[in-house]
Amino acid sequence: MRLLDLTFEDLKQVFAECYGKGPFLAAALYREFYKNLNPAAWQAPAIQASSGLAAKLARDLVFAPGTLVDEVRREGVVKFVTRLEDDQCIESVLLPMETHHTLCVSSQVGCRMGCRFCETARMGLVRQLSIEEIVGQVYTARRRYGGNVRNVVFMGMGEPFDNYDHVIQAVRVLSDQRGLDIAQRYITVSTAGRIDGIAKLARQGMPHLKLAVSLNAAEDNLRDRLMPLNRSAPLDRLQEALAAYPLKKGYDLMVAYVLMPGINDGDEQLAALTRWLAPLRAKVNLIPFNPGRSSANRPPTDAELERFRQQLIDAGVNVQKRAPRGRDLMAACGQLGGRLRCAGSGC
């Protein structure tokens, strides 16, 4: 039994079917594991007081989210590396905010999307992460860096909609009020533009969950080159899927636009972006390009970034500018995928 896979309702069912026990003892175990952050949750006093239950749980409970093997820190930003049971590695990034922390989590080892500006794409897709390995990144961050992890963004390694079922169950576990209690309005799932995943999420019945789309170009020819997924899911179909997405009142779609000088920052690209956004209730997250290990392109200057942002504002686009935090740690957007070695393995 893997508690990192289970909501409290899931655990209640397991307790009834496997141990003949009721919700009181299930709650004691769940609280010890998630609130007290004790992987040996059978040590909870109520469990110890129930004849024979602690021994059964000590035998049955599995805790294998991986081992934190490396980390780098600068100005509050932390990138940490987790070695999984099969010696594969993933990276996660903790970003400090004024009142809380945001954790950027991975959903796959590597990624098959092939985006030309992304370091993770160089790995290709190695494998999917399990529910436990996804939730385990948040659990590890809470235990090691404190309990103020309030926001979770699926913007690390991998395409979340390529691992849809595990990601959605992870969201359920993360948002369980008896557990880690991260409200779904503080969880964002980001996609490179998997139209089938967007449609599936629209039917999921999770109105508070945030959706982000990595766009980066609003002309098919350019987006085909930057993001090969666009060849099978072009911009008109992506726009149609997003227009049909049932946004909760007061919510916007988040559209990420990585600004690459000389590639997608010209007047034609800006005009195309403005036109493409017009039918959508969206906010643009303008992100400066972050070079990888062997990037031929440079990041935009502050002046270039501000010029493009101001032009979007003048065109009536809702836009926010993201600071390039963690760039020198290879922890910024598009940089995850192997600068740190996975101790004890071949990563």
C-alpha positions as CSV (number, residue, x, y, z in Angstrom):
1,M,0.0,0.0,0.0
2,R,1.4,3.3,-1.1
3,L,0.0,6.3,0.9
4,L,1.4,8.7,-1.7
5,D,-1.0,7.2,-4.2
6,L,-4.1,7.5,-2.0
7,T,-6.7,10.2,-1.1
8,F,-8.3,9.8,2.3
9,E,-11.4,8.3,0.6
10,D,-9.2,5.7,-1.1
11,L,-7.5,4.9,2.2
12,K,-10.9,4.4,4.0
13,Q,-11.9,1.8,1.4
14,V,-8.5,0.0,1.8
15,F,-8.9,0.0,5.6
16,A,-12.4,-1.5,5.4
17,E,-11.6,-4.1,2.8
18,C,-8.1,-5.2,3.9
19,Y,-8.0,-4.6,7.7
20,G,-11.7,-4.5,8.7
21,K,-11.1,-1.1,10.3
22,G,-13.1,2.1,10.2
23,P,-12.5,5.7,9.3
24,F,-11.1,6.7,12.7
25,L,-8.0,4.6,12.3
26,A,-7.7,5.4,8.7
27,A,-7.7,9.1,9.6
28,A,-5.1,8.5,12.3
29,L,-2.7,6.9,9.8
30,Y,-3.4,9.6,7.1
31,R,-2.8,12.4,9.6
32,E,0.4,10.9,10.9
33,F,1.7,10.5,7.4
34,Y,0.6,13.8,5.8
35,K,0.3,16.3,8.6
36,N,3.1,15.0,10.8
37,L,5.1,14.0,7.7
38,N,6.1,10.7,9.2
39,P,6.6,8.0,6.6
40,A,6.5,5.4,9.4
41,A,2.9,6.4,10.0
42,W,2.0,3.1,11.8
43,Q,3.7,4.8,14.8
44,A,0.6,6.9,15.3
45,P,-0.7,6.4,18.9
46,A,-4.1,5.3,17.8
47,I,-2.6,2.7,15.4
48,Q,-0.3,1.4,18.1
49,A,-3.3,1.0,20.4
50,S,-5.2,-1.2,17.9
51,S,-4.2,-4.8,18.4
52,G,-1.9,-6.1,15.6
53,L,-2.7,-3.3,13.2
54,A,0.7,-1.5,13.5
55,A,2.6,-4.7,12.6
56,K,0.4,-5.3,9.6
57,L,0.8,-1.7,8.4
58,A,4.6,-1.8,9.0
59,R,4.7,-4.8,6.7
60,D,2.3,-3.4,4.0
61,L,3.1,0.2,3.7
62,V,5.5,1.1,0.9
63,F,7.3,4.5,0.8
64,A,9.4,4.8,-2.3
65,P,9.2,8.4,-3.8
66,G,12.9,8.4,-4.5
67,T,15.9,9.8,-2.6
68,L,17.0,13.4,-2.6
69,V,20.6,13.1,-3.8
70,D,21.6,16.6,-4.8
71,E,20.5,20.3,-4.5
72,V,21.7,23.7,-5.4
73,R,20.5,27.0,-3.8
74,R,20.8,30.7,-4.7
75,E,18.8,33.6,-3.4
76,G,16.1,31.3,-2.0
77,V,15.6,29.3,-5.1
78,V,16.3,25.6,-4.6
79,K,16.7,22.9,-7.4
80,F,16.8,19.4,-6.0
81,V,17.5,16.1,-7.7
82,T,15.6,12.9,-6.8
83,R,17.0,9.5,-7.7
84,L,14.2,7.1,-8.3
85,E,14.1,3.3,-7.5
86,D,15.4,2.5,-11.0
87,D,18.2,5.0,-10.7
88,Q,16.5,7.5,-13.1
89,C,16.6,11.1,-12.0
90,I,14.2,14.0,-11.9
91,E,14.6,17.6,-11.0
92,S,12.2,19.9,-9.0
93,V,12.4,23.6,-8.2
94,L,11.3,25.4,-5.1
95,L,10.6,29.1,-5.6
96,P,10.1,31.4,-2.6
97,M,7.4,34.0,-2.7
98,E,6.5,36.7,-0.2
99,T,4.0,34.6,1.8
100,H,4.5,31.0,0.5
101,H,6.6,28.8,-1.7
102,T,5.8,27.5,-5.2
103,L,7.1,24.0,-6.2
104,C,7.7,23.2,-9.9
105,V,7.3,19.4,-10.2
106,S,8.1,16.9,-12.9
107,S,5.6,14.4,-14.4
108,Q,8.0,12.4,-16.5
109,V,11.7,11.4,-16.8
110,G,12.5,13.3,-19.9
111,C,9.9,14.4,-22.5
112,R,9.0,13.4,-26.0
113,M,7.7,16.8,-27.1
114,G,11.0,17.8,-28.7
115,C,10.6,21.6,-28.1
116,R,13.7,23.2,-29.6
117,F,14.4,25.6,-26.7
118,C,14.0,23.1,-23.8
119,E,16.8,21.3,-22.1
120,T,14.6,18.4,-21.1
121,A,13.8,17.7,-24.7
122,R,17.4,16.6,-25.3
123,M,16.7,13.6,-23.1
124,G,13.7,12.3,-25.0
125,L,11.1,10.4,-23.0
126,V,12.6,7.9,-20.7
127,R,9.4,6.9,-18.7
128,Q,6.3,8.1,-17.0
129,L,6.4,9.0,-13.3
130,S,4.2,7.1,-10.9
131,I,1.6,8.9,-8.7
132,E,3.9,8.3,-5.8
133,E,6.9,9.8,-7.6
134,I,4.9,12.9,-8.5
135,V,3.3,13.5,-5.1
136,G,6.6,12.5,-3.5
137,Q,8.3,15.7,-4.8
138,V,5.9,17.8,-2.8
139,Y,6.1,15.5,0.2
140,T,9.9,15.7,0.1
141,A,9.8,19.5,-0.2
142,R,7.5,19.8,2.8
143,R,9.7,17.6,4.9
144,R,13.1,19.2,3.9
145,Y,12.3,22.8,3.3
146,G,9.3,23.5,5.5
147,G,5.6,23.3,5.3
148,N,5.0,26.6,3.4
149,V,4.7,24.9,0.0
150,R,1.3,26.3,-1.1
151,N,1.5,26.4,-4.9
152,V,2.3,23.5,-7.2
153,V,2.9,23.9,-10.9
154,F,3.3,21.0,-13.3
155,M,6.0,22.8,-15.3
156,G,9.0,20.7,-14.6
157,M,10.3,17.8,-16.7
158,G,7.7,16.2,-19.0
159,E,4.4,16.8,-20.7
160,P,1.7,16.3,-18.0
161,F,-1.0,15.3,-20.4
162,D,1.3,12.5,-21.7
163,N,0.9,11.0,-18.2
164,Y,-2.7,12.2,-17.7
165,D,-4.1,9.6,-15.3
166,H,-1.2,9.7,-12.9
167,V,-1.1,13.5,-12.9
168,I,-4.9,13.8,-12.2
169,Q,-4.7,11.3,-9.3
170,A,-1.7,13.2,-8.0
171,V,-3.8,16.4,-8.1
172,R,-6.5,14.7,-6.1
173,V,-4.0,13.5,-3.5
174,L,-2.2,16.9,-3.2
175,S,-5.5,18.7,-2.7
176,D,-7.0,16.3,-0.2
177,Q,-7.8,18.5,2.9
178,R,-6.9,15.7,5.3
179,G,-3.5,15.4,3.6
180,L,-1.2,18.0,2.0
181,D,-4.2,20.3,1.6
182,I,-3.0,22.2,-1.4
183,A,-6.2,23.7,-2.9
184,Q,-6.7,23.0,-6.6
185,R,-6.9,26.8,-7.2
186,Y,-3.2,26.8,-6.3
187,I,-2.3,23.9,-8.7
188,T,-1.5,24.6,-12.3
189,V,-1.1,22.0,-15.1
190,S,0.9,23.1,-18.1
191,T,0.8,21.6,-21.5
192,A,2.7,22.1,-24.7
193,G,-0.6,22.0,-26.5
194,R,-2.0,18.4,-26.2
195,I,-5.5,19.1,-27.5
196,D,-6.8,15.7,-26.4
197,G,-5.6,16.4,-22.9
198,I,-7.2,19.8,-22.8
199,A,-10.5,18.3,-23.9
200,K,-10.2,15.5,-21.3
201,L,-9.5,18.0,-18.5
202,A,-12.5,20.0,-19.6
203,R,-14.6,17.0,-18.8
204,Q,-12.8,16.1,-15.6
205,G,-14.9,18.2,-13.2
206,M,-12.1,20.1,-11.6
207,P,-13.1,23.8,-12.2
208,H,-10.6,25.2,-9.8
209,L,-7.6,23.6,-11.3
210,K,-5.5,26.0,-13.4
211,L,-4.6,25.4,-17.0
212,A,-1.5,26.8,-18.7
213,V,-0.4,26.4,-22.3
214,S,3.1,26.8,-23.6
215,L,2.6,28.8,-26.9
216,N,5.8,30.6,-27.9
217,A,4.6,31.4,-31.4
218,A,1.3,32.2,-33.0
219,E,2.3,31.4,-36.6
220,D,2.1,27.7,-37.6
221,N,5.4,27.8,-39.6
222,L,7.4,29.1,-36.7
223,R,5.6,27.0,-34.1
224,D,6.2,23.9,-36.2
225,R,9.9,24.6,-35.9
226,L,9.9,25.5,-32.2
227,M,7.4,22.9,-31.0
228,P,7.0,19.8,-33.3
229,L,3.7,19.0,-31.6
230,N,2.2,21.8,-33.5
231,R,2.4,19.8,-36.7
232,S,-0.3,17.4,-35.4
233,A,-2.1,20.0,-33.3
234,P,-1.9,23.3,-35.1
235,L,-2.8,26.7,-33.8
236,D,-6.4,26.9,-35.1
237,R,-7.3,23.6,-33.4
238,L,-5.5,24.6,-30.2
239,Q,-7.3,27.9,-30.1
240,E,-10.6,26.1,-30.6
241,A,-9.9,23.7,-27.7
242,L,-9.0,26.6,-25.4
243,A,-12.1,28.6,-26.4
244,A,-14.3,25.6,-25.5
245,Y,-12.5,25.1,-22.2
246,P,-15.0,25.8,-19.3
247,L,-13.2,28.5,-17.3
248,K,-14.5,29.3,-13.9
249,K,-15.7,32.9,-13.4
250,G,-12.7,35.1,-12.5
251,Y,-10.2,32.6,-14.0
252,D,-8.0,33.1,-17.0
253,L,-6.0,30.6,-19.2
254,M,-2.3,31.1,-18.7
255,V,-0.4,31.4,-22.0
256,A,3.3,31.1,-21.6
257,Y,5.4,32.9,-24.3
258,V,9.2,32.3,-24.1
259,L,10.7,35.4,-25.7
260,M,13.6,34.5,-28.0
261,P,15.4,37.4,-29.6
262,G,15.4,37.3,-33.4
263,I,13.0,34.4,-33.5
264,N,9.6,35.2,-32.0
265,D,10.0,38.9,-30.8
266,G,9.4,40.7,-34.1
267,D,6.4,42.9,-35.0
268,E,4.9,40.2,-37.2
269,Q,5.1,37.7,-34.4
270,L,3.6,40.2,-31.9
271,A,0.7,41.0,-34.3
272,A,0.0,37.2,-34.8
273,L,0.0,36.6,-31.1
274,T,-2.4,39.5,-30.5
275,R,-4.8,38.1,-33.1
276,W,-4.6,34.6,-31.8
277,L,-5.4,35.6,-28.3
278,A,-8.3,37.9,-29.2
279,P,-11.1,35.2,-28.8
280,L,-9.7,33.8,-25.5
281,R,-9.9,34.8,-21.9
282,A,-6.2,34.6,-21.3
283,K,-3.2,36.1,-19.5
284,V,0.2,36.0,-21.2
285,N,3.1,34.9,-19.0
286,L,6.1,36.5,-20.8
287,I,9.2,34.5,-20.0
288,P,12.7,35.4,-21.1
289,F,14.5,32.6,-22.9
290,N,16.8,30.7,-20.6
291,P,19.8,29.2,-22.4
292,G,20.6,25.5,-22.0
293,R,24.0,23.8,-21.9
294,S,24.7,24.3,-25.6
295,S,22.2,26.9,-26.8
296,A,23.1,29.0,-29.8
297,N,20.5,31.6,-28.9
298,R,20.9,34.3,-26.2
299,P,18.3,35.5,-23.7
300,P,16.6,38.8,-24.3
301,T,17.9,42.0,-22.7
302,D,15.7,43.7,-20.1
303,A,15.0,46.4,-22.7
304,E,13.9,43.8,-25.4
305,L,11.6,42.1,-22.9
306,E,10.1,45.3,-21.7
307,R,9.5,46.5,-25.3
308,F,7.6,43.4,-26.2
309,R,5.6,43.5,-22.9
310,Q,4.6,47.1,-23.5
311,Q,3.6,46.5,-27.0
312,L,1.3,43.7,-25.8
313,I,-0.2,46.0,-23.2
314,D,-0.8,48.7,-25.9
315,A,-2.6,46.0,-27.9
316,G,-4.9,45.3,-25.0
317,V,-3.3,42.0,-24.0
318,N,-3.3,41.0,-20.3
319,V,0.4,40.2,-19.7
320,Q,2.7,39.6,-16.8
321,K,6.5,39.4,-17.0
322,R,8.3,36.6,-15.2
323,A,11.7,37.2,-13.7
324,P,14.4,34.7,-14.8
325,R,14.9,33.2,-11.4
326,G,17.2,30.2,-11.1
327,R,18.9,30.7,-14.5
328,D,22.4,30.3,-13.2
329,L,21.4,27.1,-11.4
330,M,19.9,25.6,-14.6
331,A,16.6,25.8,-12.7
332,A,14.7,28.3,-14.8
333,C,12.0,27.6,-17.3
334,G,13.2,25.2,-20.0
335,Q,16.5,24.3,-18.2
336,L,15.7,21.2,-16.3
337,G,17.3,18.0,-17.4
338,G,20.7,17.0,-16.1
339,R,23.1,19.8,-15.1
340,L,23.3,18.1,-11.6
341,R,24.5,14.5,-11.5
342,C,22.3,11.9,-9.9
343,A,24.7,10.6,-7.2
344,G,25.3,6.8,-7.4
345,S,23.8,6.4,-10.9
346,G,24.6,6.9,-14.5
347,C,22.4,10.0,-15.0
